[in-house]
Amino acid sequence: MLQAYSPYYRANWANSWKEAKEGDLKKQIKTIVKSLERSTPKIARLIEEGERQAEIERKEWEAQREKWRREREEKLAAEALMQSRKELFQIIETWAEANRIEKFFKDAEQRANNLSEDNKLKILERLQRARELIGSSEALDHFVRWRTPDEMYTPEL
């Protein structure tokens, strides 16, 4: 048996010749060669069509990858926006708490000013230690550390 086929992946073509009895293939050589020569244009068309199909598939794959990239970037940008908003609301809450604490200290200082000098000094000293214990209640310190959505997410180029 003799088999001929296209070695190109996308050009699906094959033909075979069988011997009914030993030596028949030798007698068919001219017919086989002519058959192969006649098949050449068909094989060439199959190859061209396969290459066109491969190009179409490549473009579809690239379009799909681009779609996935855009979707990923949109998701990351949305997540950055959400995280930035969350941080900002936390800063606002911290700011409100800092203002509440600062009002407490100012009110305590004002009240301490109405006390006797001895009690006033004790209260002011305790207030100073309380301030040191709490640390900075300056809301702007927290605000400076806030990250905008753009700072959280920079799209890939």
Secondary structure, DSSP 8 states (H G I E B T S, - for coil): -EEEE--STT---EEEE--SSTTHHHHTHHHHHHHHHHHHHHHHHHHHHHHHHHHHHHHHHHHHHHHHHHHHHHHHHHHHHHHHHHHHHHHHHHHHHHHHHHHHHHHHHHHHHTS-HHHHHHHHHHHHHHHHHH----HHHHHHH---HHHH-----
